[in-house]
Amino acid sequence: MEWLSGGLVLVLLAGVTMQLPSKTLPWGYHPGHTKERHSQYMRILVTGGAGFIGSHIVDHCIAAGHEVAVVYNLWEEGGGKKENLNPQARFFRADITDEATLQALFDEIRPEVVSHQAAQHSVAISTKNPRLDATVNVLGLLNVLSNCMRVGTRKLIFASSGATYGTPAWLPVDEEVPQQPESPYGITKMIAEHYLRYWQAAHGLAYTALRYGNVYGPRQDPNGEAGVIAIFAKRFLNQEPVRIDWDGEQKKDYVYVEDVARANLLALEQGENEICCIGTGRAASVNELYQALATITGYHPEIVRAPKRPGDIYLTYFDCRKAEQILGWKPEVSLEEGIEKTVAFFRK
């Protein structure tokens, strides 16, 4: 068990048993904050908080002065790393599918808000191992929800996905587009939203679900199955060939991770029992990403062509007006700026 000094931060992923430390700092410590201070300090549990998106959310919560706890299992396929942890965070290595461990954590932390980012996040892995996908994304969520109800947690913020739509019935995609997922990952994220509605109606647990576009940026795993910008950035910098599936003209809505973290921060106090799309409203093709990275790095790597991946969608982008109305959120980082920041991170 490791203790990282500062406020309490708890991050959860999947796969290891946790032992609670014999001594803990009392809640009430407020780390340094930024201009984005919130009206009320909260005790927050961030599951998946050493991962790509979760670690940025932890940073924003701590900067806003909140007390945060982080649980993560450091599953190698998840892409999370100890290096991602905020130094003012308290880290527990644990698995959200472990019922006894999770119960002990909730008894210790008793969070007012849970930011549930822990997930099996890869469409490709979900098609190869749908049982694993369902275990983490559905049964893991049920463990979290049950403990929220048991200790009196007020709200859960949930990382949903644009993958719940499948091939959209119309564009741009908004919250009213029918959900017709085309991958096990999309199916489990859609099922999770139904459980959120049920828990709110049956037990009074408030929620905000954020349907993310294709999130990218610093700390994304460049060696995994998901995250084309991170994968490309690393390979461009290493002057290695890149693989482009399908014809490369498939277009997605790429949203920068800091913008996503800011949406989660705003959802702490707004968006009760609402679902919002989080994207940019712009569709960019894989071929466009290749050209942007070539311009930034000055290198044009060899392209290895590959067929369409199971579950991949050809065209999607979001209408995020509801997030602006409900949360006061809009994306601030352009695709070009975000790619430059991502390349700069991988140059280090």
RODO-2510 file (C-alpha; in nm, 4 decimals, decimal comma):
residues 348
     n   res          X          Y          Z
     1     m     0,0000     0,0000     0,0000
     2     e     0,1336     0,3387    -0,0906
     3     w     0,0570     0,6752     0,0623
     4     l     0,0926     0,9770    -0,1620
     5     s     0,0902     1,2952     0,0427
     6     g    -0,1785     1,5614     0,0286
     7     g    -0,5564     1,5377     0,0028
     8     l    -0,7399     1,2097    -0,0283
     9     v    -0,7840     1,0803    -0,3809
    10     l    -0,9285     0,7387    -0,4523
    11     v    -0,9021     0,5778    -0,7994
    12     l    -1,0630     0,2412    -0,8991
    13     l    -1,0009     0,0106    -1,1961
    14     a    -1,0131    -0,3684    -1,2244
    15     g    -0,8006    -0,6592    -1,0978
    16     v    -0,6264    -0,6482    -0,7562
    17     t    -0,7233    -0,6849    -0,3898
    18     m    -0,6712    -0,3774    -0,1726
    19     q    -0,5649    -0,3479     0,1887
    20     l    -0,6685    -0,0297     0,3659
    21     p    -0,3873     0,1534     0,5452
    22     s    -0,3839     0,1546     0,9251
    23     k    -0,3589     0,5342     0,9340
    24     t    -0,5343     0,7921     0,7203
    25     l    -0,5324     1,1672     0,7140
    26     p    -0,8592     1,3240     0,8313
    27     w    -1,0936     1,4668     0,5723
    28     g    -1,0899     1,8422     0,5721
    29     y    -0,7501     1,9113     0,4158
    30     h    -0,7821     2,1469     0,1190
    31     p    -0,4894     2,1440    -0,1269
    32     g    -0,3916     2,4475    -0,3308
    33     h    -0,6619     2,5685    -0,5605
    34     t    -0,6950     2,7614    -0,8812
    35     k    -0,9357     3,0294    -0,9953
    36     e    -1,1965     2,7551    -1,0634
    37     r    -1,2987     2,7230    -0,6995
    38     h    -1,6367     2,5710    -0,6290
    39     s    -1,8961     2,6963    -0,3869
    40     q    -1,8695     2,3890    -0,1655
    41     y    -1,5783     2,1568    -0,0957
    42     m    -1,6799     1,7981    -0,1646
    43     r    -1,5531     1,4542    -0,0764
    44     i    -1,5107     1,2831    -0,4140
    45     l    -1,4222     0,9304    -0,5185
    46     v    -1,2796     0,9036    -0,8711
    47     t    -1,2785     0,5494    -1,0049
    48     g    -1,0137     0,4972    -1,2703
    49     g    -0,8311     0,8029    -1,1372
    50     a    -0,4824     0,6914    -1,2449
    51     g    -0,6044     0,6407    -1,5998
    52     f    -0,5985     0,8715    -1,8979
    53     i    -0,9215     1,0663    -1,8435
    54     g    -0,9614     0,9962    -1,4721
    55     s    -0,6220     1,1415    -1,3788
    56     h    -0,7077     1,4713    -1,5478
    57     i    -1,0380     1,4807    -1,3584
    58     v    -0,8484     1,4230    -1,0333
    59     d    -0,6171     1,7139    -1,1164
    60     h    -0,9125     1,9469    -1,1774
    61     c    -1,0927     1,8374    -0,8606
    62     i    -0,7861     1,8876    -0,6428
    63     a    -0,7129     2,2250    -0,8042
    64     a    -1,0704     2,3282    -0,7192
    65     g    -1,0060     2,2447    -0,3536
    66     h    -1,2043     1,9223    -0,3240
    67     e    -1,1118     1,6204    -0,1133
    68     v    -1,0521     1,3364    -0,3562
    69     a    -0,9845     0,9644    -0,3282
    70     v    -0,8501     0,7527    -0,6176
    71     v    -0,8869     0,3780    -0,6806
    72     y    -0,7210     0,2012    -0,9719
    73     n    -0,6070    -0,1561    -1,0350
    74     l    -0,3190    -0,0729    -1,2734
    75     w    -0,4485    -0,3317    -1,5227
    76     e    -0,1945    -0,3281    -1,8050
    77     e    -0,4627    -0,3153    -2,0737
    78     g    -0,6193    -0,0111    -1,9083
    79     g    -0,3322     0,2255    -1,9798
    80     g    -0,3237     0,3774    -1,6310
    81     k     0,0072     0,4507    -1,4597
    82     k     0,1279     0,5553    -1,1173
    83     e     0,3007     0,8474    -1,2886
    84     n    -0,0446     0,9856    -1,3744
    85     l    -0,1352     1,0267    -1,0074
    86     n    -0,1594     1,3730    -0,8646
    87     p     0,1019     1,4048    -0,5859
    88     q    -0,1743     1,5364    -0,3578
    89     a    -0,3724     1,2178    -0,4058
    90     r    -0,4171     0,9168    -0,1843
    91     f    -0,3982     0,6057    -0,3990
    92     f    -0,5599     0,2670    -0,3383
    93     r    -0,4808    -0,0179    -0,5752
    94     a    -0,8109    -0,2003    -0,6063
    95     d    -1,0689    -0,3483    -0,8409
    96     i    -1,4285    -0,2321    -0,8780
    97     t    -1,5373    -0,5919    -0,9439
    98     d    -1,4124    -0,6959    -0,5972
    99     e    -1,7236    -0,6567    -0,3802
   100     a    -1,5611    -0,6905    -0,0369
   101     t    -1,2775    -0,4511    -0,1172
   102     l    -1,5107    -0,1930    -0,2642
   103     q    -1,7362    -0,2091     0,0409
   104     a    -1,4368    -0,1436     0,2675
   105     l    -1,3351     0,1518     0,0538
   106     f    -1,6782     0,3120     0,0670
   107     d    -1,6908     0,2603     0,4433
   108     e    -1,3561     0,4394     0,4695
   109     i    -1,4220     0,7226     0,2234
   110     r    -1,8012     0,7752     0,2403
   111     p    -1,7924     0,9961    -0,0719
   112     e    -2,0477     1,2653    -0,1374
   113     v    -1,9901     1,2314    -0,5127
   114     v    -1,8480     0,9450    -0,7195
   115     s    -1,6920     1,0168    -1,0591
   116     h    -1,7089     0,6754    -1,2238
   117     q    -1,4425     0,6633    -1,4948
   118     a    -1,3221     0,3048    -1,4415
   119     a    -1,4079     0,0918    -1,7413
   120     q    -1,3014    -0,1552    -2,0017
   121     h    -1,2713     0,1210    -2,2620
   122     s    -1,1635    -0,0520    -2,5830
   123     v    -1,4136    -0,1365    -2,8572
   124     a    -1,1618    -0,3849    -3,0030
   125     i    -1,1151    -0,5675    -2,6707
   126     s    -1,4907    -0,5734    -2,6158
   127     t    -1,5435    -0,7573    -2,9452
   128     k    -1,2740    -1,0114    -2,8555
   129     n    -1,3808    -1,0591    -2,4932
   130     p    -1,7379    -0,9412    -2,4342
   131     r    -1,7531    -1,1254    -2,1017
   132     l    -1,4681    -0,9146    -1,9635
   133     d    -1,6346    -0,6021    -2,0990
   134     a    -1,9626    -0,6827    -1,9244
   135     t    -1,7915    -0,7836    -1,6002
   136     v    -1,6126    -0,4506    -1,5646
   137     n    -1,8633    -0,2138    -1,7250
   138     v    -2,1858    -0,3607    -1,5862
   139     l    -2,1075    -0,5683    -1,2759
   140     g    -1,8411    -0,3210    -1,1679
   141     l    -2,0903    -0,0367    -1,2010
   142     l    -2,3487    -0,2298    -0,9967
   143     n    -2,0929    -0,2682    -0,7186
   144     v    -2,0336     0,1069    -0,7226
   145     l    -2,4060     0,1901    -0,7304
   146     s    -2,4882    -0,0485    -0,4454
   147     n    -2,2225     0,1083    -0,2250
   148     c    -2,3336     0,4599    -0,3153
   149     m    -2,6797     0,3730    -0,1899
   150     r    -2,5417     0,2060     0,1234
   151     v    -2,3266     0,4987     0,2443
   152     g    -2,5536     0,7825     0,1295
   153     t    -2,3592     0,9157    -0,1688
   154     r    -2,5467     1,2089    -0,3218
   155     k    -2,4466     1,1835    -0,6878
   156     l    -2,2638     0,9742    -0,9467
   157     i    -2,1026     1,1256    -1,2571
   158     f    -2,0730     0,8617    -1,5274
   159     a    -1,8395     0,8304    -1,8249
   160     s    -2,0717     0,7184    -2,1028
   161     s    -1,9849     0,7115    -2,4711
   162     g    -2,0873     0,8074    -2,8207
   163     a    -2,0437     0,4366    -2,8970
   164     t    -2,3932     0,3857    -2,7522
   165     y    -2,5384     0,5347    -3,0737
   166     g    -2,3794     0,3003    -3,3273
   167     t    -2,4304     0,4392    -3,6759
   168     p    -2,6379     0,7477    -3,5890
   169     a    -2,9872     0,7949    -3,7293
   170     w    -2,9079     1,1625    -3,7934
   171     l    -2,6249     1,4109    -3,7629
   172     p    -2,5066     1,5898    -3,5683
   173     v    -2,5674     1,3449    -3,2855
   174     d    -2,7597     1,4847    -2,9910
   175     e    -2,9083     1,3241    -2,6821
   176     e    -3,2305     1,2303    -2,8646
   177     v    -3,0668     1,0163    -3,1345
   178     p    -3,1767     0,6522    -3,0812
   179     q    -2,9114     0,4331    -2,9230
   180     q    -2,8292     0,1346    -3,1449
   181     p    -2,4792     0,0272    -3,0346
   182     e    -2,2755    -0,1902    -3,2703
   183     s    -2,0140    -0,3193    -3,0246
   184     p    -2,0216    -0,4898    -2,6838
   185     y    -1,8551    -0,1789    -2,5403
   186     g    -2,1364     0,0425    -2,6692
   187     i    -2,3936    -0,2050    -2,5380
   188     t    -2,2515    -0,2058    -2,1837
   189     k    -2,2319     0,1744    -2,1740
   190     m    -2,5966     0,1960    -2,2828
   191     i    -2,6998    -0,0615    -2,0207
   192     a    -2,5147     0,1423    -1,7590
   193     e    -2,7260     0,4490    -1,8384
   194     h    -3,0414     0,2447    -1,7763
   195     y    -2,9068     0,1400    -1,4363
   196     l    -2,8388     0,5054    -1,3515
   197     r    -3,2018     0,5931    -1,4274
   198     y    -3,3243     0,2977    -1,2226
   199     w    -3,1049     0,3817    -0,9215
   200     q    -3,2235     0,7402    -0,9286
   201     a    -3,5901     0,6404    -0,9425
   202     a    -3,5619     0,3589    -0,6867
   203     h    -3,3025     0,4980    -0,4458
   204     g    -3,2737     0,8721    -0,5118
   205     l    -2,9114     0,8656    -0,6314
   206     a    -2,8638     1,1647    -0,8618
   207     y    -2,6506     1,1243    -1,1723
   208     t    -2,5048     1,3053    -1,4695
   209     a    -2,3999     1,0924    -1,7659
   210     l    -2,1539     1,2395    -2,0157
   211     r    -2,1449     1,0753    -2,3574
   212     y    -1,7861     1,1332    -2,4631
   213     g    -1,6689     1,1687    -2,8190
   214     n    -1,3225     1,0368    -2,9076
   215     v    -1,1145     1,1715    -2,6193
   216     y    -0,7439     1,2332    -2,6824
   217     g    -0,4507     1,4122    -2,5267
   218     p    -0,1575     1,3742    -2,2858
   219     r    -0,1347     1,0508    -2,0827
   220     q    -0,3328     0,8471    -2,3351
   221     d    -0,1808     0,5031    -2,3861
   222     p     0,0000     0,4990    -2,7246
   223     n     0,0420     0,1216    -2,7121
   224     g    -0,3204     0,0155    -2,6765
   225     e    -0,6091    -0,0592    -2,9107
   226     a    -0,7839     0,2747    -2,8562
   227     g    -0,6699     0,6302    -2,9151
   228     v    -0,5581     0,6874    -3,2720
   229     i    -0,4027     1,0298    -3,2047
   230     a    -0,1822     0,8988    -2,9230
   231     i    -0,0868     0,5901    -3,1228
   232     f    -0,0037     0,7967    -3,4297
   233     a     0,1874     1,0602    -3,2300
   234     k     0,4206     0,8019    -3,0778
   235     r     0,4804     0,6285    -3,4095
   236     f     0,5386     0,9547    -3,5970
   237     l     0,7960     1,0595    -3,3380
   238     n     0,9653     0,7193    -3,3535
   239     q     0,9533     0,7286    -3,7353
   240     e     0,7622     0,4018    -3,7491
   241     p     0,4881     0,2965    -3,9957
   242     v     0,1263     0,3686    -3,9031
   243     r    -0,1763     0,1497    -3,9658
   244     i    -0,4856     0,3048    -4,1205
   245     d    -0,7972     0,0893    -4,1164
   246     w    -1,0782     0,1007    -4,3709
   247     d    -1,0148     0,3813    -4,6232
   248     g    -0,9050     0,6368    -4,3652
   249     e    -1,2022     0,8594    -4,4412
   250     q    -1,3995     0,7467    -4,1354
   251     k    -1,4666     1,0601    -3,9318
   252     k    -1,5068     1,1053    -3,5562
   253     d    -1,5500     1,3902    -3,3104
   254     y    -1,2151     1,4255    -3,1296
   255     v    -1,2387     1,6120    -2,7983
   256     y    -0,9376     1,7167    -2,5899
   257     v    -0,9025     1,5528    -2,2499
   258     e    -0,8764     1,8789    -2,0526
   259     d    -1,2112     1,9883    -2,1960
   260     v    -1,3610     1,6558    -2,0873
   261     a    -1,2178     1,6950    -1,7364
   262     r    -1,3698     2,0431    -1,7135
   263     a    -1,7130     1,9020    -1,8066
   264     n    -1,6804     1,6528    -1,5215
   265     l    -1,5877     1,9302    -1,2799
   266     l    -1,8929     2,1341    -1,3788
   267     a    -2,1133     1,8253    -1,3363
   268     l    -2,0297     1,8142    -0,9647
   269     e    -2,2871     2,0863    -0,9036
   270     q    -2,5003     2,0889    -1,2187
   271     g    -2,6833     1,8585    -1,4594
   272     e    -2,8820     1,6576    -1,2064
   273     n    -3,0291     1,3451    -1,3711
   274     e    -2,9284     1,4643    -1,7176
   275     i    -2,7323     1,3130    -2,0054
   276     c    -2,5081     1,5370    -2,2192
   277     c    -2,2954     1,4836    -2,5283
   278     i    -1,9352     1,5987    -2,4859
   279     g    -1,7570     1,6697    -2,8137
   280     t    -1,6627     1,9544    -3,0451
   281     g    -1,9193     1,9396    -3,3237
   282     r    -1,6417     1,8797    -3,5779
   283     a    -1,5760     1,5535    -3,7608
   284     a    -1,2170     1,4757    -3,8581
   285     s    -1,1010     1,1786    -4,0654
   286     v    -0,8075     0,9511    -3,9865
   287     n    -0,6430     1,0789    -4,3051
   288     e    -0,6755     1,4354    -4,1724
   289     l    -0,5113     1,3300    -3,8470
   290     y    -0,2235     1,1795    -4,0446
   291     q    -0,1706     1,5049    -4,2359
   292     a    -0,1905     1,7174    -3,9199
   293     l     0,0706     1,5036    -3,7468
   294     a     0,2921     1,5070    -4,0547
   295     t     0,2807     1,8870    -4,0541
   296     i     0,3646     1,9100    -3,6835
   297     t     0,6422     1,6475    -3,6822
   298     g     0,7823     1,7047    -4,0333
   299     y     0,7695     1,3302    -4,0991
   300     h     0,5487     1,1234    -4,3338
   301     p     0,5580     0,7615    -4,2145
   302     e     0,4706     0,4626    -4,4287
   303     i     0,0997     0,3738    -4,4186
   304     v    -0,0001     0,0112    -4,3645
   305     r    -0,3536    -0,0489    -4,4856
   306     a    -0,5921    -0,2704    -4,2883
   307     p    -0,9629    -0,3649    -4,3091
   308     k    -1,2439    -0,2117    -4,1053
   309     r    -1,2320    -0,3044    -3,7372
   310     p    -1,5430    -0,4719    -3,5896
   311     g    -1,7667    -0,2157    -3,4241
   312     d    -1,6093     0,0858    -3,5945
   313     i    -1,8404     0,3691    -3,7082
   314     y    -1,7834     0,5602    -4,0324
   315     l    -1,9162     0,9056    -3,9432
   316     t    -2,0204     1,0701    -3,6189
   317     y    -2,0001     1,4116    -3,4558
   318     f    -2,1935     1,5829    -3,1795
   319     d    -2,4344     1,8646    -3,1121
   320     c    -2,3272     1,9793    -2,7638
   321     r    -2,5761     2,2599    -2,7083
   322     k    -2,7372     2,0744    -2,4179
   323     a    -2,4032     2,0591    -2,2340
   324     e    -2,3718     2,4352    -2,2822
   325     q    -2,7229     2,4958    -2,1517
   326     i    -2,7152     2,2486    -1,8614
   327     l    -2,3506     2,2585    -1,7527
   328     g    -2,2285     2,5877    -1,8947
   329     w    -1,9684     2,3864    -2,0895
   330     k    -1,8160     2,4378    -2,4323
   331     p    -1,4968     2,2918    -2,5805
   332     e    -1,2067     2,5337    -2,5670
   333     v    -0,9185     2,3474    -2,7339
   334     s    -0,9176     2,3151    -3,1134
   335     l    -0,8136     1,9885    -3,2783
   336     e    -0,4944     2,1440    -3,4143
   337     e    -0,3958     2,2860    -3,0737
   338     g    -0,4823     1,9603    -2,9003
   339     i    -0,2724     1,7533    -3,1398
   340     e     0,0218     1,9894    -3,0860
   341     k    -0,0128     1,9520    -2,7075
   342     t    -0,0326     1,5743    -2,7423
   343     v     0,2800     1,5574    -2,9590
   344     a     0,4641     1,7827    -2,7127
   345     f     0,3721     1,5416    -2,4308
   346     f     0,5081     1,2403    -2,6186
   347     r     0,8277     1,4232    -2,7090
   348     k     0,9248     1,4317    -2,3405
***
